[in-house]
Amino acid sequence: MRIALLGTRGIPANYGGFETFAEEISTRLSARGHELTVYCRERLREPTYRGVHLQYLPTIRHKYFDTVAHTCVSTLYLLGHRADVALYCNGANAIFTLWPRMVGIPVALNVDGIERRRKKWNRMAKAWYLVSEWLATFCPTVVITDALTIQEYYRQRYGKASVFIPYGAEIGRTEGSEKVRELGLEPGRYFLYVSRMEPENHPLEVRQAFETVDTALKLALVGDAPYAQDYIRRIRDTGDPRVVIPGAIYGEGYRQLGSHCFAYIHATEVGGTHPALIEAMGRGALVLYRDTPENAEVAGDAGIPFESAELADKIRGVLEMSEEQRREYRRRALERVRQRYSWDAVTDAYESLLRKLAG
């Protein structure tokens, strides 16, 4: 099949979950013999990446227009450069999925979570996401949800059936640790937090809770956000030498951090399935997660849930556990990802769906 993937920043992944998804799915489908084009915002020197064609198109660099502007331009380009099927990411792009359908290109849309609940958006942006939820019920050929909680939300609110395909993750630890040590961290001696540095992901809350805990272990707060510099300055405003805030880290460094942390803290409250949570579990990390339906769906009894006021106590509890108890949580996390969230199984599901759409 000729498959177009639109709605992300592009690949290789260097931003967030949708970009990682785009890289993992597109490269695997390309390796299976399909012709993949990923529409990108950031220009690289090469026109291809791991067998995937990269189509670079302009955008408007603005917090509220970046995604929709680039997807609009990408869709117009797609209309003149046909594919057998198109896969869109991000519910905000729902309106554009109707255009390729009008010229006979079937479209699948991965809507992600309930984005209008994010604190970073103003009223106009939240209204756009609300309208986009409704548009997603009839503009694309098929809606994809990556969490059963989000699937149920669309069914109850809009009476819309969707196809559930979870997010994926690599399975197994990375043995190397040189990137960890470069950050001043010692393997097995740090708590890890990874997410975009935005209010609904609560990195500031994690830092403040950790600072009340008496421990020699460190905390690595990993991530960035292009339009949240004032909030990031608040996160960085600490005198605690145990707190390490290196910014965003990708590739081998990211894999090593997840493989060698003492425990992983997942504090995000908005969205569907969160890639960083599954990826940490896939590395066999001991996981503490904010108790939301979406996070609980992923972690289950393989992680330790917490409410906002409980985080410091939960950190202390993990420190006081026996090593045997901690090993059991890590074993459960790895096995849960192995059974439910492997990238090969996720790719199988997308390939089957896209074949059906393309006829």
KOLFI-931503 format. One record per atom (N, C-alpha, C): y, z, x. Coordinates in steps of 0.001 Angstrom, whole numbers, plus 500000, padded with zeros to 6 digits. Example, Ala and Ser with C-alpha at 12.3 -4.5 7.8 and 13.67 -1.06 7.14 Angstrom:
BEGIN
494310507800513190;495500507800512300;496700507800513200;497750507080512850;498940507140513670;500030507870512900;
END
This chain:
BEGIN
498791500000500842;500000500000500000;501248500000500869;502314499422500341;503646499578500929;504325500735500197;504595501809500912;505099503046500311;506464503366500899;507436503617500030;508770504043500456;508933505524500146;509481506274501098;509719507705500906;511207507968501048;511818508461499981;513271508640499922;513620510079499540;514876510463499838;515389511747499371;515392512867500386;514938512600501623;514956513626502669;515965513212503742;516120514066504749;516979513714505878;516284512761506835;514968512642506686;514228511709507526;513301512424508489;512652511626509314;511713512162510302;512090511629511683;511659512336512752;510860513554512785;511597514738512169;510814515697511674;511386516832510940;512246517691511856;513482517924511449;514355518832512203;515339519543511283;514882519814510058;515768520525509133;515010521508508258;514178521020507339;513559521931506378;512220521437505881;511808522004504731;510482521755504199;510232520325503790;511190519688503118;510981518308502683;510826517373503877;511551517662504961;511449516816506143;510081516972506804;509587518213506866;508232518425507381;507203517729506495;507389517857505191;506513517174504247;506526515663504492;507718515090504634;507843513645504842;507112513210506110;507254513991507174;506588513637508427;505073513735508302;504588514832507753;503145515041507670;502475514012506760;503063513756505605;502461512822504652;502559511379505149;503739510995505612;503938509595506003;503075509219507203;502994510082508205;502199509743509396;500712509712509077;500261510595508204;498844510586507826;498502509351506984;499373509003506048;499126507806505243;499183506549506107;500085506540507081;500159505393507988;498872505265508797;498348506403509236;497094506378510003;495929505889509158;496055505974507838;494993505486506935;495171504013506584;496166503355507185;496322501922507005;497414501489506058;498180502425505500;499264502072504591;500551501790505381;501433501020504772;502712500670505398;503793501600504849;504269502516505686;505215503548505267;506619503261505779;507610503442504886;509020503419505281;509661504715504830;510217505469505772;510938506697505462;512424506443505667;513202506732504647;514649506523504704;515312507739505347;516107507492506395;516628508558507256;518150508564507302;518691509756507565;520139509901507764;520507509960509247;519622510558510068;519910510709511490;519282509563512269;520081508872513053;519584507702513769;518930508112515090;517724507586515329;517035507731516598;517088506404517356;516623506442518576;516626505212519379;515554504227518916;514469504748518371;513334503908518025;513308503583516534;512875502380516164;512785502003514740;511539502533514052;510596503081514840;509372503619514251;509089504990514847;508278505761514113;507851507075514595;506413507291514151;505510507374515113;504084507610514847;503547506649513778;503926505396513910;503426504366513015;504207504182511735;505255504979511532;506062504922510310;507378504211510610;507750503268509754;509026502582509912;510162503502509452;511217503576510246;512373504407509928;513543503520509526;514021503701508317;515148502915507824;516384503816507798;517342503545508694;518544504372508797;519639503814507906;520202504663507070;521274504258506164;522354505332506146;523590504969505822;524706505920505884;524684506924504732;525478507981504900;525617508998503873;527039509541503914;527330510491503061;528613511207503078;528328512614503565;528860513005504716;528587514315505292;529378515386504556;528789515881503494;529454516892502669;528376517730502003;528646519017501872;527666519946501309;527139519486499960;528013518942499113;527619518615497747;527235517153497542;527527516274498510;527283514843498306;526269514231499271;525907514967500311;525050514411501368;523759513835500800;523012514640500053;521704514212499555;521812513062498560;522651513229497537;522702512209496486;523331510918496998;524310511012497909;524930509803498447;523916508981499238;523152509662500092;522172508928500895;521058508359500032;520620509110499022;519562508597498153;520047507422497323;521304507458496920;521873506333496174;521850505061497027;522337505174498272;522353504018499175;520926503564499469;520027504518499673;518631504180499967;517983503449498801;518290503879497590;517711503234496409;518207501808496268;519496501604496492;520043500245496438;519362499341497466;519104499887498654;518410499120499686;516977498817499248;516321499808498645;514939499629498187;514829498509497160;515827498374496304;515779497337495271;515695495941495876;516257495787497063;516205494492497736;515081494366498744;514352495444498979;513254495450499946;512077496179499300;511375495489498454;510421496100497534;509270496816498241;508817497851497595;507599498549497983;506645498510496792;505374498830497042;504416498897495942;504618500154495103;505105501212495770;505324502487495088;506345503283495903;507138504105495223;508148504915495898;507895506387495610;508069507217496634;507947508662496506;509301509279496837;509907509924495831;511203510582496008;510999512088496157;511847512707496957;511863514157497104;513191514711496594;513132515924496013;514315516663495566;514701516277494138;514659517260493247;514991517033491849;516388516503491620;517325516770492560;518695516283492416;518760514761492410;517724514106492908;517692512645492992;517049511983491779;516793512752490732;516056512224489585;516695510973488998;518016510946488919;518697509823488274;518401508503488977;518183508554490295;517976507321491049;516568506767490874;515641507588490400;514262507117490261;514099506098489139;515060506063488236;514985505096487141;515255503680487624;516103503529488650;516500502196489109;515318501383489625;514489501890490538;513339501081490965;512351500818489830;512227501743488905;511324501507487769;511785500311486942;513107500104486864;513646498994486073;513290497638486683;512962497625487981;512566496358488604;511073496354488918;510327497287488303;508877497243488393;508242498032489513;509005498913490164;508439499752491221;508128501123490641;506871501533490574;506549502867490055;507038503953491008;507399505101490432;508049506154491214;507430507512490903;507158508275491963;506769509680491837;507916510523492398;508230511621491727;509316512510492154;508783513918492368;508917514429493588;508608515831493891;509881516637493662;509878517478492608;511118518148492182;511420519409492962;510481519934493743;510660521195494471;510805522351493483;511683523317493776;511836524492492924;512992524355491954;513474525500491460;514592525507490513;515867525695491322;516376524585491843;517450524603492830;518764525167492289;518983525057490994;520271525518490451;520435527025490574;519385527742490912;519477529194491084;519972529599492467;520132528638493358;520600528975494701;522077529373494679;522388530426495412;523741530978495410;524752530071496109;524269529189496972;525197528359497742;525901527312496882;525361526999495691;525926525930494884;527047526453493984;528086525625493816;529144525975492861;528710525555491452;529574525767490476;529201525486489080;528843524022488866;529605523131489492;529351521705489306;527977521317489868;527650521844491041;526357521528491647;525211522095490810;525384523327490319;524340523919489477;524155523126488184;525272522644487640;525189521819486433;524448520512486722;524699519923487902;524011518688488278;522508518920488379;522118520032488974;520687520334489085;520061520575487715;520820521203486820;520288521423485471;520088520100484749;521074519215484834;520940517888484230;519793517118484890;519648517274486193;518592516560486919;517205517016486495;517075518311486150;515787518785485621;515406517986484369;516382517808483492;516137517051482262;515847515588482583;516628514985483512;516412513591483889;515026513390484498;514545514404485187;513235514298485831;512099514177484816;512371514529483578;511318514467482566;511070513055482051;511978512106482359;511748510737481870;512156509638482847;512945509925483879;513360508860484806;512230508393485725;511517509280486407;510410508812487259;509162508501486439;508245507798487057;506965507531486402;506136508810486292;506154509592487361;505377510826487436;506205511908488122;506107513136487630;506730514289488276;505657515065489029;505981515451490259;505079516256491075;505687517639491272;504901518680491041;505331520050491335;504382520620492382;504955521363493354;504106521889494426;503762523358494237;504110523922493077;503733525295492745;503342525343491278;502306526089490963;501873526211489572;502945526872488721;503734527762489337;504831528411488623;505869527396488167;506186526434489022;507159525397488676;506551524425487665;505278524137487804;504605523294486818;504698523907485426;504480525204485334;504556525901484055;505993525940483528;506970526058484432;508378526048484034;508735524742483323;508347523612483899;508648522314483280;507897522146481968;506686522669481905;505922522544480665;506553523353479540;506952524582479847;507496525453478807;508916525056478409;509755524749479399;511163524471479095;511377523081478515;510652522090479047;510904520704478660;509706520033477986;508588520724477908;507385520093477370;506885518961478238;507197519017479530;506866517940480451;505643518303481289;504625517464481242;503455517642482097;503751517068483474;503306517739484506;503516517273485871;502203517325486633;502169516651487769;500989516656488636;501199517723489703;500287518679489785;500393519727490794;499716519283492083;500511519197493158;499981518959494502;500686519953495418;499972520864496035;500629521899496838;501186521351498139;501976522167498788;502460521881500135;501317522147501104;501405521595502293;500341521763503270;500784522514504508;499826522797505366;500125523482506622;499036523187507636;499412523234508912;498421523161509981;497646524469510009;496432524412510476;495570525585510498;495183525911511938;495368527167512309;494971527618513636;496153527983514513;495901528843515467;496930529323516380;497165528342517525;498363528406518067;498701527696519292;498602528689520441;497849528338521478;497597529298522562;498806529500523469;499564528446523723;500705528565524622;501753529534524102;502474530194524997;503496531162524590;504761531083525425;504903530027526224;506071529948527110;507388529868526340;507387529185525177;508610529089524372;508988530454523797;507983531245523462;508231532600522961;508906533437524043;508385533368525248;508918534171526357;510323533719526751;510600532426526599;511939531929526908;513009532570526035;512626533021524836;513561533677523928;513679535180524193;512990535659525229;513013537085525527;512062537886524664;511074537212524084;510097537870523216;508757537984523930;507996539002523566;506670539200524124;505634538927523040;504630538085523304;503616537793522284;503032539059521674;502971539061520319;502425540199519606;503365541372519468;504627541207519912;505564542332519929;506869542002519205;506799541159518192;508018540834517450;507673540473516006;508592540820515105;508549540347513729;509272539007513689;508798538105512831;509374536768512750;509870536488511345;511075535921511255;511636535425509997;512068533992510258;511688533056509375;512078531653509517;512542531127508168;513764530637508102;514267529995506881;515666529460507147;516178528672506207;517592528321506279;518407529589506077;519474529714506835;520285530928506802;521257530878505619;520697531093504434;521493531061503209;521250532333502423;522210532763501575;522119534080500920;520831534321500148;520336533310499394;519136533557498582;517870533665499427;517981533361500730;516842533554501640;516891534900502354;517993535614502227;518145537018502628;517909537330504110;518341536507505029;518196536896506439;519020538137506793;520193538289506182;521025539464506457;520313540733505992;519714540679504827;518962541827504306;517801542179505226;517101541174505742;515981541420506658;516468542105507924;517565541588508487;518102542200509709;518499543650509476;519199543921508381;519672545267508103;518514546228507854;517466545776507166;516297546625506933;515589546936508252;515427545928509085;514752546125510368;515501547114511240;516820547064511213;517616547933512082;517480549414511745;516955549725510569;516735551124510193;515367551638510640;514534550751511193;513170551108511577;513130551461513054;512509552572513370;512376553024514750;511153552372515378;511371551320516126;510280550600516787;510808549886518025;509930549716518985;510291548967520187;510088547468519999;509443547069518898;509258545645518631;510591544989518310;510655543680518481;511877542933518220;511779542172516896;512892541635516471;512957540774515285;513581539447515679;512876538348515429;513412537002515676;513795536383514338;515082536133514153;515602535469512955;515853534007513317;514998533125512839;515026531717513249;515478530853512084;516487530026512325;516961529116511292;518432528820511445;518915527929510596;520313527530510605;520627526982509232;521859526602508997;522259525931507754;523571525207508042;523681523952507629;524860523165508002;526150523575507310;526067524249506164;527280524550505401;527400526041505087;526898526901505988;526925528344505719;527381529125506949;528372528595507650;528775529209508909;529355530612508735;530104530858507670;530655532203507446;529535533208507246;528533532855506473;527395533747506240;526608533956507527;526417532913508313;525674533032509567;526405533954510541;527727533925510537;528482534848511395;528199536298511015;528048536579509730;527710537936509290;526320538333509784;525394537394509754;524034537681510226;524046538004511714;524836537260512465;524889537443513914;525692538678514332;526387539290513416;527256540426513738;526423541708513842;525690541827514931;524844542999515139;524911543436516593;524822544736516785;524777545270518137;523392545719518538;522401545420517705;521025545847517976;520385544884518978;520048545354520181;519471544447521195;518075543962520840;517456544562519815;516112544127519421;516145542860518583;517317542488518078;517433541340517180;517766540087517975;516931539059517837;517113537785518532;517379536715517485;518501535983517634;518880534962516650;519131533652517399;518093532852517635;518221531664518478;518678530400517767;518833530440516431;519131529229515678;517843528573515199;517930527297514873;516749526579514375;515850526155515538;514551526261515339;513567525866516349;512488525039515665;512125523908516283;511131523014515695;510035522717516718;509049521995516282;508019521511517182;507186522618517795;506902522480519078;506006523396519762;506544524823519776;507851524978519924;508433526319519904;508190527023518593;508354526306517503;508114526872516167;506648527253515998;505754526389516448;504329526673516326;503940527918517136;504505528051518334;504202529213519160;504737530505518539;505920530458517970;506487531650517339;505603532160516209;505111531244515367;504240531647514275;502886532133514735;502428531629515870;501099531973516360;501052533347517015;502163533809517551;502140535017518380;502980536164517824;503448536055516573;504243537155516018;503345538328515629;503897539534515655;503197540717515166;503047540626513653;504121540203512982;504093540003511528;505204539041511157;505024538356510040;506002537393509527;506621537951508244;507945537897508141;508655538396506962;509215537209506184;508810537093504928;509275535996504078;510106536591502944;511407536374502989;512320537049502055;512946536118501037;512543534855500996;513145533865500113;512798534149498655;513804533986497768;513560534279496351;513695533072495437;514236531957495915;514453530781495072;513660529610495640;513103528796494751;512390527602495185;510947527617494717;510244526575495078;508835526475494722;507978527039495831;507054526230496335;506229526650497458;507047526542498739;507120527617499491;507947527625500699;507101527280501919;507424526190502598;506620525734503731;506440526789504817;507513527510505149;507417528471506251;506383529549505966;506245529945504706;505264530959504346;503844530440504569;503558529244504074;502217528675504246;501929528434505724;502930527955506460;502727527661507879;502432528929508668;503141530032508358;502861531300509038;501450531775508728;501042531658507456;499677532047507079;498642531170507784;498950529878507912;498039528968508586;497853529283510059;498840529969510648;498713530421512034;497964531747512130;497623532306510985;496931533582510998;497854534766511152;499097534645510652;500063535741510774;499847536776509675;500161538018509982;500237539078508988;501555538898508248;501499538746506921;502663538322506149;503160539413505215;504470539666505255;505162540446504235;506006539460503435;505887539473502114;506608538478501326;507336539105500146;508525538556499843;509263538997498657;508427538697497422;508322539664496533;507410539557495404;508019538728494278;507939537398494428;508304536460493366;507029535750492927;507009535191491720;505795534488491271;505373533363492213;506355532618492741;506032531500493625;505413531994494932;505993533050495523;505465533576496777;504098534224496578;503949534937495469;502668535587495184;501570534549494964;501927533421494358;500956532344494149;500384531863495474;501245531772496497;500807531304497810;500040532390498561;500615533588498635;500063534629499509;498908535406498879;499012535709497588;497957536473496935;497671537775497655;496384538107497801;496021539356498469;495942539197499986;496407538043500486;496434537826501927;497747538285502547;498678538790501733;499950539267502233;500345540570501574;501458541130502040;501963542411501544;503277542162500820;503327542356499501;504554542089498752;505574543209498917;506863542867498753;507912543880498782;509049543490497847;509731544490497320;511003544319496630;512111544596497633;513360544255497279;514464544356498228;514567545729498873;514541546779498065;514756548130498587;513572548657499379;512437547941499327;511214548426499951;510967547873501348;511750546901501784;511387546163502986;511253547066504209;512201547955504437;512125548832505608;510850549673505580;510512550205504412;509291551011504295;508046550160504525;508062548921504054;506914548039504266;506745547709505751;507867547529506454;507796547289507897;507175548490508595;507621549677508212;507037550895508802;505547550983508479;505184550623507256;503782550676506865;502903549766507697;503405548567508001;502648547629508830;502480548177510242;503526548815510748;503454549402512088;502437550548512149;502273551248511027;501367552400510993;499927552024510655;499693550797510239;498328550349509920;497429550394511154;496165550471510892;495205550306511984;495127548828512359;494727548565513581;494601547176514015;493530546461513198;492523547180512748;491485546582511925;492054546102510588;492956546891509981;493591546484508724;494453545247508924;495203545242510020;496057544085510290;495219542830510531;494098542963511221;493220541816511456;492677541255510155;492385542127509204;491852541682507927;492880540860507153;494142541300507143;495196540522506485;495349539157507144;495297539114508459;495437537843509166;494275536912508857;493072537463508779;491902536651508450;492036536063507045;492462536896506096;492627536417504717;493668535298504633;494771535460505360;495846534460505321;495338533115505815;494661533125506943;494144531885507523;493139531222506587;492257532005506010;491233531456505132;491840530911503842;492871531580503334;493516531109502100;494154529742502309;494805529542503443;495409528243503744;494317527202503966;493265527580504660;492173526644504911;491594526110503601;491469526971502600;490866526591501329;491815525830500407;493124526138500474;494059525630499458;495132524669499967;495502524767501248;496741524117501671;496605523252502920;495452522700503205;495330521841504384;496059520522504141;496698519981505177;497460518735505038;496553517554504687;495340517565505184;494437516453504866;494126516418503370;493896517602502770;493626517646501332;494856517244500533;496032517668500984;497280517296500312;497491515785500403;497232515204501567;497368513755501739;496389513012500840;495157513518500730;494190512905499806;494757512827498396;495387513917497946;495919513975496583;497065512990496398;497954512905497382;499069511959497279;498575510520497351;497625510249498220;497111508888498327;496469508453497005;495708509350496413;495066509022495135;496098508755494046;497123509612493960;498155509438492950;498934508140493171;499333507865494404;500125506666494680;499317505393494454;498020505421494751;497158504275494452;497135503996492946;497002505075492187;496953504930490733;498252504334490203;499385504821490753;500680504308490299;500861502842490685;500417502507491903;500615501133492390;499646500156491743;498633500691491041;497692499810490372;496734499141491311;
END
